[in-house]
Amino acid sequence: MSMRSSLAGIQSPAEALPPSQSSKQQRVLACTLCRQRKVKCDHKFPCSNCIKSRVKCVPTTVLPRRRPRRRFPGKDVLEHLHKYEELLRQNNVGFEPLYTESATGKKMTNADGGHNARKDQQPEAAKTESPSLSTIGESEIVLQYEAKNFWHAMDKRIQNNPDSQSNASNDDAREVNIKRAWDQLSGNDIFLVFGSRKTAASLISLHPDPVQIFRLWQVYLDNVNPLVKVVHAPSLQVSIIKAMSNLENISPTLEALMFSIYCMSLVSLTVEDCHAMFGLPKEDILTRYQCGCQQALLNCGFLRNNDRDCLTAFYLYIISVGSSTDPHTLSSMLGVAFRIAQRLGIHNESIPAKCTTPFEAEMRRRLWWSLVLFDTRISELAGHKSVSLDPTWNCKMPLNVNDSDLQPDMKHMPEARSYSTDAIYAIVRAELGEFLRRSDFHLDFTNPALKPIARDVQNRDTGDLDTLEKKIEEKYLKFCDPEIPLHFMTIWMTRGHLARCRLVEQYWKFGSSTTSTTHITDEQLDNTTSHAFRMLECDTKLMTSPLTKGYLWLAQFHFQFLAYIHIAQDLRSRPASKHAEQAWKLMNENFEARFATISTHRIPLFKLFAATVLPAWEASKGLGDSSTPPRIVSSIKQKLAKLKQISHNGEVVKETTQLNNITDPNSQDSSIPMPMGLCANSQMLDMGIGTQDGYAGTGDMFFSGLFGPATLGVDMNQVDWAAMDWGFDGWCS
């Protein structure tokens, strides 16, 4: 009997089914043997493969049971909801989104400030050219910022293969397993930053006692938290109180965060306050807590940790060592923090929209903005032209809400307040950053290739500096009470930074002029110099007010060197101008406010400062009613005389010899020498700000050459614009 005749009695699947089921069209599946061998079946019974193998062909009548999808149900639902919301937005269908955009104080808009527009309503030019940021909706922009997932793409390929038996629903689990395998393969050597050790260190002995812990926490709440806003004070305070009674069982991440708070609190205190509070020198106790913070970060594996609080602890630690670390090293450490932040996805707005709570999304935004602004400031000091404040990411600005408005278990974003909140300083700082990262004059000095991305957005969203200043004054500053320390700080730091932006924009405009013979009128020169005056006025108010005593750790990072240089050069070129008397008055007041004492053993920066001011007085001497030098000139000359008396240190003698040439009126050199790499060592930057006693900040020490004769009294070709302090970047430091 032949094989075919022996199998003739086997019914096909359709014949074997009851009439009620056979009437329906059934999917014909591969036979059992073909499925096991994973070969293509011709779906005949018996099939050709079974006939060749001389085996019994057994049809498959029931689909095999698939393994359940190993995905987080919440994430899956949110992804589908996010997709449907985008479809509704694209078709201009009104709906109430899960996370309302009204919390930001504006309607759903395109990146260029316009409302969601239909594609057929776009300009003709946009229809003929490739899409840009100004011609597509917000939902499409989010997708552009979000990179494709490789594993999801592989999943799609598998799903499109009907004969594949692979389970395509495990792409998320597969990605996690592969990452975990690489982590395990690499071992536990995560000590690349703070050194190696054999076992985790116990840090109980390094913690202060419970009373001092609470004092340091209160100092942080008063002096640091209002300016940085990277922790949620109400919920963190509960955790700290619980930890104080049981430090042995504290979680590694919370312990690292507590040590970073100790460090920042001490940095904000003066030497006298620190000694009165702890009975120890500030330098000794700060070194102790910084060492403890390093070990705590190692204990929680901060280089691999995906906890936002761990990144926050590392970031606060970096700020705490900023005054004693050179910008190049600090920039490298910030590069580590920046890469961790990108791995967590806090720069990408599509991540919070998919898989985080509203509370977590808001805290991620606060941390990202603070990190970016501080990283940009340090990058400028280190001489990097490419900075992180650019239009290549889409993290939204933080909301203008109080900490009390945020709850870890909240379901919806709170409404943005129309008045000043405890986050007012961070919000205004972010407003300035949002404008700067899309402005031509900032990108021209950092990364001109990004200008096409931001050009359309910048003009329609915030407009020019006049529009920005009006917006900030009406939306934020008019609600501030000057008697409140945080509000006072916000008002005058903001106005000073806006003046700086205007001054730099003027340099950019004239530096971009195609003709070198453009005549600049005295009125234009006076208008430009008025911005430098405004910078010194605002800075003097901050440095002399008792309200800002707790915030001087931040104000020290903003010595207005750019204003001094501009005013001094203007006085040299126009010594008899009508504003000369006001210029000397403002410089006198700011000099006295900034430098109660000047450290005589660290003189490079003082030499530079003296070389800026004294030639301006030599050019102005004898032109007024009196030849009496201004107080700033007399003070500088007195300190120069003291420096000349130091003879026991050969290096200092060499420096003081160079200083002798500064006051020589017969010198034929109209330019002032500027040491290259001025920011390479923080010791060179100590101008002895008496309020912080040796913890002086870096300020505006960024030029590779002072301004020479030019249209504005400033030679733009001699300025290292990449290192320019734009005036807002150090706010989160």
Secondary structure, 3 states (H helix, E strand, C coil): CCHHHHCCCCCCHHHHCCHHHHCCCCCCCCCHHHHHHCCCCCCCCCCHHHHHHCCCCCCCCCCCCCCCCCCCHHHHHHHHHHHHHHHHHHCCCCCCCCCCHHHHCCCCECCCCCECCCHHHCCHHHHHCCCCHHHCCHHHHHHHHCCCCHHHHHHHHHHCCCCCCCCHHHHHHHHHHHHHHHHHHHCCCCCCCCCCCCCCCCCHHHCCCHHHHHHHHHHHHHHHHHHHCCCCHHHHHHHHHHHHCCHHHCCHHHHHHHHHHHHHHHHCCCHHHHHHHHCCCHHHHHHHHHHHHHHHHHHCCCCCCCCHHHHHHHHHHHHHCHHHCCHHHHHHHHHHHHHHHHHHCCCCCHHHHHHCCHHHHHHHHHHHHHHHHHHHHHHHHCCCCCCCCCCCCCCCCCCCCCHHHCCCCCCCCCCCCCCCCCCHHHHHHHHHHHHHCCCHHHHHHHCHHHHHHHHHHHHHHCCCHHHHHHHHHHHCHHHCCCCCHHHHHHHHHHHHHHHHHHHHHHHHHHHCCCCCCCCCCHHHHHHHHHHHHHHHHHHHHHHHCHHHHHHHHHHHHHCCHHHHHHHHHHHHHCCCCCCHHHHHHHHHHHHHHHCCCCCCCCCHHHHHHHHHHHHHHHHHCCCCCCCCCCHHHHHHHHHHHHHHCCCCCHHHHHHHHHHHCCCCCCCCCCCCCCCCCHHHCHHHHCCCCCCCCCCCCCCCCCCCCCCCCCCCCCCHHHCCHHHCCCCCCCCCC
